[in-house]
Amino acid sequence: PKKVAGKIIVCVDDDPTVPRKIKKLVAEDADAKGLILIDEDYEKHVPFDSGIFPLSEVGSVAGFQIIHYINSTKNPTATILPTVDVQRYKPAPVVAYFSSRGPGELTENILKPDVTAPGVAILAAIVPKVNAGSFPIGKKPAGYAIKSGTSMACPHVTGAAAFIRSVHRRWSSSIIKSALMTTATVYDNTGKPLKNNAGSTASPHETGVGEISPLKALNPGLVFETTTKDYLRFLCYFGYSEKNIRSMSKYTNFNCPRNSIDNLISNINYPSISISKLDRHRAAETVKRTVTNVGLQNVTYISRVNAPSGLIVKVLPQKLVFAEGVKRMSFSVSFYGKEAAGGYNFGSVTWSDNRHSVQMMFAVNVQ
């Protein structure tokens, strides 16, 4: 303790089994003034902390520069500066290391995750901590802390859904979900595609259909309504018996479609498309969707396909005309992968009427 008392400790973090909180407590108990953790897996952590003990966590590159400086002088010095409020940092957002990735474990015929939302270093309400060291002496315990995780991203989406519901009181949860998904953005604040924590372009298995845009979701134009019977058919395709499905629902006369197989899950009226197995040697795989017009009447939507090289994607019809009184229309999307790269191919089908842009992401696993 005498060696580090009053000093800033530089520590190579080579033991991931010891929580950062414990490392801070050890340094604080030794009367150190601060702690710099050098961590090779820096990008896997959230470099923010709710405690009062000064801490800075850096990666291996910055850590090497710090150690090189320490070894280059007899009297290395470091200064703890006041907190700087950094606004409009670029690029943002970036998919966090801990964010759950797809494809889904239950089925790969529904694209997961659904959307991206803020979940790193969120100032959130908490139950005040009363243990020693968690708040300055003479001060009251804080009712807020910086938290990270899906537990932070989920409330953002919930708040966005509640906001939309406050404007559109008659919209179902399915319509709201569709509105959030089809208006999401796949670009960051530099105008480039969203990236992951490693700096690579993130795929829909990392971002879903993109980051939610609540204001745009107020006026989505077209929506995909996923009904109760869609989910009951999902259970059929997943292997549940009609008897079990009837027993857990109010539809006592419900019947499963003939030849209910796992691949048919792709036909559920979801705001995105995922096909787990597209055989390049067979005919095209076709899925169907139905959209509901929640915008102006007498409008025409034209489809546009964004697909990787080699994957043929055809939309029929290519034009949807919502005449007076027409609320719903259906279309099909066919995928042919003879010349496509093996593995998952990502892209989108977008319906536009010059006012709205309704984007439906797809993930197709070519085999």
N, C-alpha and C positions, 0 to 999 in steps of 0.2 A: 504493500500500500504506500509506503514512503516514496518509492520510486515513481509512482504515477500520480501521487497527490498533487492537485493543482495543475495538472497537465492534461492535454488532449491525447487520448490513447488511439494509436493506429493498430488495428487488429485484422489479420487475415482470417476471414470467416471460412474455415475448412471443416467445420462440424455442423452440418445442417440439422442434426438431431436436437441441438440446443436452440430453443426459441430466442429470437432477437430480444424479447423482453428480459430474459434471464441475463443475457450478455450486458444489457444496459444496467441492470441491477448490480451486477458484479463491479462494473466500472464506477457506478455511483457510490457503492459501499466503500470503494477504495479512495474516495474523495477526488476522483478525476473530474475535470471540468467539462469533458465531452468525449465522444467516441466516434471514430471513423471506421466503418466496417468495409473491408475490401472483399467482395464476393464475386467469384467467377460466374455464378448463376444469378447475377444481379437482376437481369431482365425478368427472372422468374418471381421476383418479389415486388412488393409495393413499397417504394421508397418514401413512404410517409408514415408518420407516427403521431399518436395522440398524447404521449407522455410529455413531461416537462423537462426531462434530461436531454441535453443537446446531442443529437445523433445525425450522422450523415452516412448514407450507404452508397458506395460507388462500385463500378464494375472493374474488371481486371485491367483495362487500358488506363483508366484514370488512376487506379491503384498502383500500377507500375510507375507512373509519373510521380506520385506522392512518395513512394519508397525511394525512387531515384533521387528526389530532392533531399530527403532525409539523410541519405548516405553521402550526399555531396557537400555537406556543411557540418561544422562542429556544433552549431547552435540553431537547429531548425526551429522555425516558429510557425504558428498557425493562429488565426484569429476567428472568433465566433462573431459573425456580423448579424445585424438585425434582419429579421425575416423580410424577404422581398416578395411582393405580390405580383406574380407573373400572370398576365392576362393574354388571352387569344394566342396561346402557345400553338405552334405549328410543327409537325402535322398532328392533327387531332380530328376524330378519335383514333385510337389504335387498339386492336383486340388484345386484351390482357392475357398473360401466360395462363392464368388459372381458369379462364373462361372455358366452359364446356364446349367440346367440339363434336361435330357429326361425323359420319352418319349416325342416325339413331340406333340404339341397341335393340329396341322392341321391333322396329321395322325400318328398312331403308327406303320404303316406298312413300314416305312422307318426309319432306325436307326438314331437317333440324340442324341448328336451332332455327327458331322462327325469325327473330329480329335481334338487333343490337341496341343496347341502351347504356347510359352512363353507369359505371359500377366500380370505378377506381377512385379511392381517396375522396369519398363523399362525406360532407359534413352532415352527420345524422344525429337525431335525438337518441339518447341512451338512458338507461337507468343509472343515475349518478353513482360513481365508484367512491367508496368511503375508506378504502384501504390506504395506508400510509404510502406516500410517494406518488400517488396518482393525481394529486393536486397540490399547489403551493401552500405552505404553512400560512394560516391566517385567512385563507380564501375558502369559499364554499366549493363543494364538488361540482364539476361541470355537468351540465345536462346534455352536452353535445360532444361528439368525438368524430374523428375521421375514420371511416370504415370502408372496406372494399369487399366485393363479392357479388354473387347473384342476388343476395339479400338486399343489395343496394340497387341493382339494375331492375329487379322486379317492381319495386315501388314506383320507379320512374314510369314504367309501362302502365302500371295500375293508375297512376295519376293522369297519364295521357288519356287512358280509356275513360276515366271519370270526367275529364274535361270535355271529351267528345260527347259523352252521354248528356252532359249539362246543356249542350247545344241541340243535340238531336235526341230528344226524350224517347222517341219511339223506336230508335235503332236497337236491334238485338246485340248481344255480345258477339255473335258471329259476324255481323256487319261491321262492328267497331274493329274487331280483329282484322278483318279484310282491309278496312280503310287504312289501318296502321301499316299493314304489310305492303300493300300495292303502292303506297306513297313514300315508302322508306327510300333512303339514299345510299348508294354504294360508293360515294365519294367523300373524301375528307375535306378539311377547310383550306386545302391548297388546290382543290379541284382534281386531285388524283385519286385512283382507286384506294379503298381502305386497305391498310396494312396490318399485319400481325406484329407481335412483340419482337420477332426476329427481323423485322424490316422488309419482309416479303409481302407481295400482294395477297391479301386474305381471300380465301374462297368462300362460297356460300355455306360450306360446312363449318366455317368459323364465324361468319357474320350473319348467317341466315339471309334474308332478303335485303338487309342493310339496316342502317340506323334510323330509328323512328323520327318522323317529322310531324308532330301533333297538329300544327297549323294546317299543313297540306292535307292531313287526314280528315279535316272538317269537310272537305269538298273533294272526295275521291273520284266522282263521276260514276264509275262502275264498281260493284262489289261482288264477291263470291260468298254466297250464303251456304254455310255448311250446316245442314239440318240434323235433327235428332236421328232421322232414318239413315243419314250418311254414316253416322257413328255406329248405328246398329249393323249396317252392312259391313262396316270395318270389322266388327266382332265376327261376322260370318266369314269374311275373308281371312281372318286371323285364326279361325279354326273352332270357334265356339259353336255349340249346337243350337238349333232353333229353340229347343226346350229351355236351355239356360238363358238365352237372350230374352225370351218371352217372360221368364220368371223375374228378370231384373228390370223390365220395362213395363209401361202401361199398354204396349201394343201386343195384346194376347193373341192376335191373329197374324202376327208378323211372320213372313216367310223369307228365308234367305234366297238370294238369286241362285240360279243353277250354276254349277261348276264354280263355286266360290273358292278361289285360290288366292294366295298371298299377293300375286302381281296385280290383282284387281284393286288393291288398296290405292294404287296410283289414280284411280278414277273417282275417288271421293272428291267432292266439290271443294277443294282446298285452294287457298290463294297462291299456291306454289305447286310445282310438279317435281316429283322424284321417281325415277325408275331404277330399281336395284339391279336389273339384269336385262340388257339390250343385246341380244345375240346378233352379231354383225353378219351372220350367214343366213339369217331368216328375214322374213318380210318386216315391214315397218311396225313399230309398236305405237298404237294410237290411244290417246287418252281424251276424255271429253270434259268440258267445263260449261257451266251455266253462269251468266252474269246478270245482275240486276241493276238497272239504271236508277240511280238515286239523284241524278242531276237534272238538267233541263230536258224537255221532250223535243222531238223532231231533230235528233242529232245523229251523226254518222261517225262511227269509230273505224279506223283503219289499222290493221295489224302491222307490226314491224318485228322482225326476228333478228336477234343478235346471238349467233352461234359460233362455236370454234370451228376451225377449218376441218373439213372432212365429215362433220356431222350434218346431215340433211334434216332440216326441220320445216314442215309444211303445216300451215294453218288454214283450215276450211270452216266457214267461208273466210275470206280475207277482209271482208267488210261487214260490219254490223250496223243495220239501219234501224234506229229506234223511232218509228213513226208515232203519231199521236195515239196514246193508249197502250203502246207496247212497252212493257216493263222488263221482260226477261227474254234473253236470247242465248242460244247454245252454240258452241263451236268445238272443233276437234283439233288436236295437235298431234302430228305424226312424226316419229323420229326414226331415221334410217342411218345405221352406223357402219356400213361396209368399209368406208374409207376413213373412219374416225380413229383417233388415238385410243388405245386401250385404257381402261379405268374410267374415272368420273370425268365427264365433260359438263361444263357449266355455261349457262347463257340465260337469255330472257326472251319472253314474248311481251311486247308492249302494245296496248291499244290506245290510240290517240284521236281526239276530236278537235285539235288545235287549242283546246282549253285545258283538258285533262290528259294526264299521262298515267295510264294504269299498267304498272309493270308486274309481270308474273315471272319469277325466277324459276329455272329448272336445273336439275342435276340428273344426269343420265350416265349410268355405269355400263360402258361398252365392253362386251366380253367376246 
